[in-house]
Amino acid sequence: MTTLNSNIKLFKCYVRLSHFTKNDDDSKKFHNAYAFGIQSVEGKILTFHIMTDYGMLRSRVPISEIFMKHPTADIPFHFKQLWDCFSENVAVINFDYLCDKRCEVLLRDGSKVWATYMFTVDWYNNSYSDEPSDYKCGHILVADDGYLLCQPNNRIYWRDSNWITAKFPIEPKNIKVDTTLLSVEAVSDRWVSEDTDSYYYNLTKTTDDN
């Protein structure tokens, strides 16, 4: 079933006023809001559902227009999210292990910014996500300057004072993308289960292949 919209853990934020007024003079003014959901449209930037403190409900507010504090060194919208959303089929998860973890994000121009983990959006049932070499999820991060980011795994270097203490052991360029997603039943022509009603049935190898 197509998702399109998904609940997220409620968070307070600021929304750039110029997004509402379409007036560039308002680009450094911000309104208080709560963000409570996301919307994913294939081929577009990730957007949010928000409620202002004066009762205006807005949908499709781009991630680039939402801030956790007033920014002093904002970056372009296409730096904040590297790739457009893959699909309307989207799942949202808050990974407990990554909660509030710090990371360094490599932006499209090669510059780096520090950020903190919020949650993850993961697309499914589309041609990109189904192709192992193209699969990407998007981690929603709060940059130290207050803006939000949506970045894939291979643009983030995580930091942890306890576990992540080693340097990269090899040149990062030598790490390759996945090319397959294994299926254990792809070898079903080499193994058969017994044709009985036994609960603890056996499997029999039919060829000499592994």
N, C-alpha and C positions, 0 to 999 in steps of 0.2 A: 504494500500500500504506500502510495506517495505521501511523504511527510510534509515537506515544504516549510512548516513552522514547528518549532520545538521550544518547550519551556526551558529556562535556565534558572540557576540560583539567582535570586533577586540581588541587584547591587545598585548603590547610589552612584550617580555619575553627573557629568556636565555635558550638555549638548551645545555645539556651536550655533549661535543664534542665526548666523547667515544661512544655515541650512533651512531654517523656517522662513526667513524673510526674502531670501534670494538677493540680498543686498550685501555687497562686498564690504561696505562700511561696518557691518556687524560681525566681521570675521574674527574679531578679538573679544567678542562678548559671548557669554555662556549662560545657559539656563539650567537650573537644577532639575534633575529627573531621576527616576528609577528605571533601569533596564530589566525586563522580565522575560524576554523571549528573543529568539533569533529566527530569521527567515533566509532560506537558501534557494536562490534561483540560478539555474544552470547558466554559466557564462557571465555572471554578474558578481559584484562585490558582496560580501556577507553583510546583511543588514539586521537591525535590531528593532524590537517593539519597545517603546518607552512611554512613560507617563510623567508629565511635568508636575511641579508643585502647584500649578494653577489650573490643573484639570484637563490639559490637552493630551489626548492619546495620539501618538504618531507611530505608524508602521514604516518599515523600510528606511530606517535611519541608518546610513552607511557606517560601518565600523570606523571609518576615517573621521567622522564627526562627533565621536564619543570620547570623553576624557575622564580620567579619575581625579585630575587636578588641572588647573589652568596651565597650559604648556608655555614654555619659554623658548623651545627650539623644536617646533613642530616640523614634521617631514611630509612630503607629498603623499597623496592617497595611495598611489601605486607602489610606494615603498612599504606601506603598512601591511598590505596583503600581496603576497608574491603571485599567486595564481587565482583566477576567478573560481567561484564555486563549481564543483563538478556536476552537481545534480540537485534536484528537489528532494531526492532520497538522502536524508541526513540523520545521523544520530548524534546526540550530545552526551558526553560523559565527563565527570570530574574524577580524574585519576587520583586516588588517595596518595599514592607514592609521590606524585609530582606537586602536591598541594603546597603552594607558596614557595616552590623551589625557584632559585635564581638561575638565570641563564644569560648568555651573550648571544645576540641575534645578528647574523650576517645579512645585511640589507642588499638590495639588488645592485647597488653601486659599489659594493665591497666595504662600505663603512660598517661599523659595529655599534650596537647599543645594548645596554643592560636592561633586563626586564624580569618580571615575576609571573609565574604560571597562574592562570585562572581556571580554564577548562579546555576541552577538546571537542571539535566537530569532526565527524568522520562520515564520508560519503560512501554510498553503496549502490549496487545494481545499476551501474552505468559503464560505458565502454572504457573509461579511464581507470576507474577503481578496479575493474575486472581484469585489467592488463597489469601483471605484476611489476613491470618496469615503469609504469605510469602512476601507480597507486600513491596517493598522498592523503594524509589527514591534515587538519589545520589546528594548531595549538593557539588558543587565545591568550595573549600575554599583555601585561601592563608594563609599558616602557617606563623607565625612571622619570622621564619628562611628563608622564601622565597620559599619553595617547595609547590606544590599543593596537595590537598587532595580531595578524592571523598568519602564522608561518608553519611550514612543513618541517619534518624531522631533520632534514639535511641542511637546514639553515640555522640550527640552534645548537649551541655548545653549552651543555648543562654544567652547573657548578654545585659542589656540596663539600663542606668542610670535613665531613667524616668519610664518605665513600669515594667520591670522585676526587682523588688526590694525585693520580698519575697523569703524565703528559701523554698526548697522542703517540702511540708506539710506532706508527707508520705515517707516511705522507697521506693526508686525507684523500687526495686525488686517486689513490690506489684502492679505495673502497668503492665497490661497484654496486649498481642497483640490482634488485632481485629480477630474475628472468623467468622464474617458475613459481608456482604455488602447488606444492606436492599434494597428491591425492592417494591415500592408502589403498583405495579400491581400484586404482589404475592397474594393479597387478592381479586383478581378480581372475584373469585367464590362466594364472599359474597356481591358484589355490581354489579348492572347493570345500564347502562345509558339508557335513554328512546330511543326507536326506531323511532325517528322523525328527521326532518331536522332543528329543532330549534337550533339557534346559542347558546342560553343560556339554554342548556339542563339540566335536573335534573338527579341525581343518586338515585337509590332506593336500600335500604338494603334488602338482600334476606335471611339472617340468623341472628340468635341472637348473633353470635360471633362478636368480635370487628373487 
